[in-house]
């Protein structure tokens, strides 16, 4: 009789193969990461962190639209710092740790605090615990990623667990759209999405709970690093690129909402349709590891 599969792993189970015990420092494998501080990618990472702090400040003054925009721009910088580190081959242990700290501020703490102030503050029975769970699961997600980097594991085409930028970005784009709807701004939007926002507002605690579990789950998500919209290789890729760019130009906010929602949903759906694929990815050796992006 087959035992039921678990989406959420036992994080502290010493017998679990996917999370090996850390060997003593003297025998631990040396990660293939450069030592030192590299200015260019670190500047983008610090910009990411600064925008996360800026989002916290704007949340305190209830400027949720501005705070949400800062989180989304921080996601752009988070993508760029990894790309720059790969192009310049300047990945380093310092960069990995700094990137994780920036991600925890910008995509975990800032979105959780924003949702608490915007939606859940008046429900202390479940508002604070849900926001705190999001912060804890985000920290565990980043700690697990850093553990893999410390053990010297190579890069993979997939993340195990929902990346924190996707989880925080989903909450940020909802806050931005809701602010547009509430203020009645003259922005081009899709009514089919905007009309659903009031109902989604009431579901935010459940959404945050689900995102929290996905961050520490074994659901596999693509890194999307093999996709280059500027250089489509097939006719299908060219058509998709044109549609994506058109959607972003005409309905930028709604397009981001669709992208975040599709990314999160696709990993979850694929987990149940192809459960055998969602195993720990085999590491690929490479001279310079890519440990940016969680």
C-alpha positions as semicolon CSV with decimal commas, in nm:
position;residue;x (nm);y (nm);z (nm)
1;X;0,000;0,000;0,000
2;X;0,145;0,333;-0,107
3;X;0,196;0,590;0,160
4;X;0,036;0,927;0,089
5;X;0,274;1,191;-0,047
6;X;0,333;1,500;0,157
7;X;0,353;1,843;0,005
8;X;0,497;1,995;0,323
9;X;0,822;1,824;0,428
10;X;0,927;1,759;0,784
11;X;1,180;2,037;0,809
12;X;1,345;1,904;1,121
13;X;1,333;1,530;1,046
14;X;1,694;1,407;1,072
15;X;1,612;1,097;0,867
16;X;1,491;1,285;0,565
17;X;1,725;1,238;0,268
18;X;1,635;1,567;0,099
19;X;1,781;1,765;0,389
20;X;2,117;1,602;0,476
21;X;2,294;1,673;0,798
22;X;2,568;1,932;0,777
23;X;2,907;1,765;0,819
24;X;3,170;1,917;1,047
25;X;3,333;2,231;0,917
26;X;3,663;2,051;0,860
27;X;3,505;1,789;0,630
28;X;3,227;1,995;0,470
29;X;3,257;2,026;0,091
30;X;3,383;2,361;-0,021
31;X;3,119;2,553;-0,220
32;X;3,231;2,666;-0,563
33;X;3,171;3,028;-0,477
34;X;3,415;3,314;-0,500
35;X;3,511;3,481;-0,178
36;X;3,488;3,857;-0,145
37;X;3,257;4,149;-0,216
38;X;3,167;4,234;-0,574
39;X;3,034;4,584;-0,611
40;X;2,806;4,571;-0,915
41;X;2,566;4,287;-0,820
42;X;2,577;4,398;-0,456
43;X;2,456;4,746;-0,552
44;X;2,144;4,595;-0,706
45;X;2,095;4,378;-0,399
46;X;2,126;4,682;-0,171
47;X;1,875;4,863;-0,391
48;X;1,640;4,569;-0,343
49;X;1,684;4,596;0,034
50;X;1,634;4,972;0,030
51;X;1,304;4,936;-0,157
52;X;1,189;4,678;0,096
53;X;1,256;4,921;0,379
54;X;1,087;5,198;0,180
55;X;0,781;4,973;0,145
56;X;0,772;4,928;0,523
57;X;0,785;5,304;0,577
58;X;0,505;5,369;0,326
59;X;0,295;5,093;0,480
60;X;0,311;5,272;0,816
61;X;0,154;5,579;0,650
62;X;-0,102;5,357;0,471
63;X;0,031;5,440;0,125
64;X;-0,021;5,082;0,015
65;X;-0,002;5,150;-0,358
66;X;0,341;5,308;-0,323
67;X;0,458;5,030;-0,092
68;X;0,338;4,763;-0,335
69;X;0,512;4,934;-0,627
70;X;0,837;4,939;-0,429
71;X;0,814;4,563;-0,369
72;X;0,753;4,494;-0,737
73;X;1,048;4,712;-0,841
74;X;1,257;4,529;-0,579
75;X;1,169;4,206;-0,759
76;X;1,309;4,353;-1,080
77;X;1,634;4,441;-0,904
78;X;1,646;4,093;-0,752
79;X;1,631;3,945;-1,102
80;X;1,897;4,183;-1,231
81;X;2,150;4,116;-0,954
82;X;2,147;3,746;-1,038
83;X;2,179;3,811;-1,410
84;X;2,470;4,048;-1,352
85;X;2,642;3,800;-1,121
86;X;2,613;3,532;-1,391
87;X;2,731;3,756;-1,675
88;X;3,029;3,889;-1,481
89;X;3,097;3,558;-1,301
90;X;3,107;3,734;-0,966
91;X;2,896;3,505;-0,748
92;X;3,028;3,505;-0,392
93;X;2,937;3,382;-0,046
94;X;2,891;3,743;0,058
95;X;2,647;3,798;-0,229
96;X;2,445;3,490;-0,139
97;X;2,400;3,596;0,222
98;X;2,329;3,960;0,137
99;X;2,075;3,858;-0,127
100;X;1,888;3,640;0,122
101;X;1,871;3,920;0,377
102;X;1,740;4,160;0,113
103;X;1,481;3,905;-0,003
104;X;1,359;3,846;0,352
105;X;1,301;4,219;0,399
106;X;1,153;4,299;0,058
107;X;0,950;3,987;-0,021
108;X;0,862;3,847;0,321
109;X;0,856;4,107;0,598
110;X;0,736;4,401;0,387
111;X;0,445;4,216;0,217
112;X;0,340;4,050;0,544
113;X;0,335;4,382;0,728
114;X;0,153;4,548;0,436
115;X;-0,121;4,282;0,435
116;X;-0,150;4,301;0,812
117;X;-0,201;4,677;0,806
118;X;-0,422;4,671;0,498
119;X;-0,644;4,369;0,565
120;X;-0,587;4,182;0,889
121;X;-0,513;4,440;1,157
122;X;-0,871;4,445;1,284
123;X;-0,878;4,068;1,329
124;X;-0,615;3,999;1,597
125;X;-0,739;3,643;1,651
126;X;-0,606;3,523;1,315
127;X;-0,450;3,833;1,153
128;X;-0,123;3,838;1,345
129;X;-0,069;3,458;1,342
130;X;-0,117;3,440;0,963
131;X;0,122;3,730;0,901
132;X;0,376;3,578;1,139
133;X;0,347;3,239;0,969
134;X;0,428;3,404;0,636
135;X;0,740;3,564;0,788
136;X;0,855;3,237;0,948
137;X;0,800;3,027;0,638
138;X;0,981;3,284;0,427
139;X;1,279;3,267;0,663
140;X;1,278;2,885;0,649
141;X;1,260;2,896;0,271
142;X;1,566;3,121;0,247
143;X;1,754;2,922;0,511
144;X;1,696;2,601;0,315
145;X;1,823;2,766;-0,003
146;X;2,136;2,892;0,172
147;X;2,195;2,547;0,318
148;X;2,209;2,403;-0,032
149;X;2,458;2,673;-0,134
150;X;2,669;2,600;0,175
151;X;2,676;2,230;0,089
152;X;2,814;2,317;-0,252
153;X;2,520;2,194;-0,457
154;X;2,517;2,306;-0,819
155;X;2,245;2,505;-0,984
156;X;1,922;2,351;-1,111
157;X;1,650;2,455;-1,353
158;X;1,398;2,435;-1,068
159;X;1,341;2,570;-0,720
160;X;1,208;2,343;-0,447
161;X;0,930;2,543;-0,285
162;X;0,777;2,870;-0,397
163;X;1,045;3,143;-0,425
164;X;0,995;3,431;-0,182
165;X;0,989;3,698;-0,459
166;X;0,689;3,524;-0,618
167;X;0,505;3,496;-0,285
168;X;0,571;3,858;-0,190
169;X;0,508;3,981;-0,542
170;X;0,165;3,817;-0,549
171;X;0,061;4,005;-0,236
172;X;0,213;4,329;-0,366
173;X;0,034;4,324;-0,701
174;X;-0,297;4,256;-0,524
175;X;-0,237;4,556;-0,297
176;X;-0,151;4,773;-0,597
177;X;-0,465;4,672;-0,790
178;X;-0,685;4,718;-0,485
179;X;-0,542;5,065;-0,428
180;X;-0,617;5,155;-0,790
181;X;-0,974;5,025;-0,754
182;X;-1,030;5,202;-0,422
183;X;-0,894;5,535;-0,547
184;X;-1,075;5,513;-0,880
185;X;-0,762;5,602;-1,076
186;X;-0,795;5,641;-1,455
187;X;-0,576;5,340;-1,531
188;X;-0,638;5,088;-1,808
189;X;-0,743;4,766;-1,638
190;X;-0,930;4,447;-1,713
191;X;-1,273;4,463;-1,554
192;X;-1,294;4,087;-1,526
193;X;-1,004;4,100;-1,279
194;X;-1,084;4,426;-1,103
195;X;-1,441;4,314;-1,029
196;X;-1,308;4,014;-0,835
197;X;-1,081;4,215;-0,605
198;X;-1,340;4,279;-0,329
199;X;-1,399;3,904;-0,298
200;X;-1,025;3,839;-0,303
201;X;-0,981;4,094;-0,024
202;X;-1,173;3,864;0,211
203;X;-0,961;3,567;0,103
204;X;-0,623;3,728;0,173
205;X;-0,567;3,536;0,502
206;X;-0,628;3,207;0,322
207;X;-0,404;3,316;0,034
208;X;-0,123;3,406;0,273
209;X;-0,163;3,075;0,452
210;X;-0,136;2,887;0,121
211;X;0,165;3,090;0,008
212;X;0,335;3,021;0,342
213;X;0,293;2,646;0,300
214;X;0,409;2,657;-0,062
215;X;0,733;2,832;0,036
216;X;0,836;2,541;0,259
217;X;0,682;2,272;0,039
218;X;0,842;2,030;-0,204
219;X;0,652;2,175;-0,499
220;X;0,891;2,239;-0,786
221;X;0,897;2,580;-0,957
222;X;1,091;2,674;-1,268
223;X;1,371;2,927;-1,231
224;X;1,270;3,072;-1,573
225;X;1,639;3,141;-1,638
226;X;1,630;2,936;-1,958
227;X;1,365;3,170;-2,105
228;X;1,482;3,473;-2,301
229;X;1,196;3,688;-2,427
230;X;1,437;3,902;-2,628
231;X;1,564;3,603;-2,827
232;X;1,277;3,364;-2,904
233;X;1,402;3,046;-3,071
234;X;1,077;2,916;-3,223
235;X;0,770;3,061;-3,388
236;X;0,562;2,965;-3,086
237;X;0,806;3,146;-2,857
238;X;0,789;3,452;-3,082
239;X;0,407;3,457;-3,067
240;X;0,412;3,420;-2,688
241;X;0,670;3,699;-2,661
242;X;0,458;3,935;-2,869
243;X;0,146;3,855;-2,664
244;X;0,329;3,904;-2,335
245;X;0,482;4,237;-2,436
246;X;0,148;4,359;-2,572
247;X;-0,029;4,262;-2,250
248;X;0,233;4,439;-2,040
249;X;0,205;4,753;-2,253
250;X;-0,175;4,771;-2,255
251;X;-0,256;4,641;-1,905
252;X;0,070;4,650;-1,705
253;X;-0,077;4,598;-1,356
254;X;-0,319;4,326;-1,464
255;X;-0,046;4,156;-1,666
256;X;0,175;4,130;-1,357
257;X;-0,117;3,989;-1,159
258;X;-0,175;3,723;-1,426
259;X;0,196;3,636;-1,441
260;X;0,231;3,594;-1,064
261;X;-0,092;3,394;-1,037
262;X;-0,002;3,171;-1,333
263;X;0,346;3,100;-1,198
264;X;0,219;3,004;-0,854
265;X;-0,071;2,797;-0,987
266;X;0,132;2,615;-1,251
267;X;0,377;2,470;-0,998
268;X;0,094;2,350;-0,775
269;X;-0,105;2,199;-1,063
270;X;0,203;2,029;-1,206
271;X;0,277;1,880;-0,864
272;X;-0,048;1,685;-0,868
273;X;-0,050;1,603;-1,242
274;X;0,313;1,482;-1,256
275;X;0,404;1,386;-0,897
276;X;0,703;1,177;-1,004
277;X;0,877;1,483;-1,148
278;X;0,877;1,664;-0,817
279;X;1,185;1,506;-0,671
280;X;1,500;1,671;-0,544
281;X;1,673;1,797;-0,863
282;X;2,011;1,651;-0,948
283;X;2,284;1,910;-0,909
284;X;2,477;2,025;-1,211
285;X;2,841;2,108;-1,163
286;X;2,951;2,443;-1,293
287;X;3,251;2,661;-1,237
288;X;3,050;2,948;-1,096
289;X;2,737;2,871;-0,907
290;X;2,423;3,075;-0,943
291;X;2,280;3,120;-0,596
292;X;2,081;3,434;-0,661
293;X;1,704;3,420;-0,656
294;X;1,499;3,231;-0,399
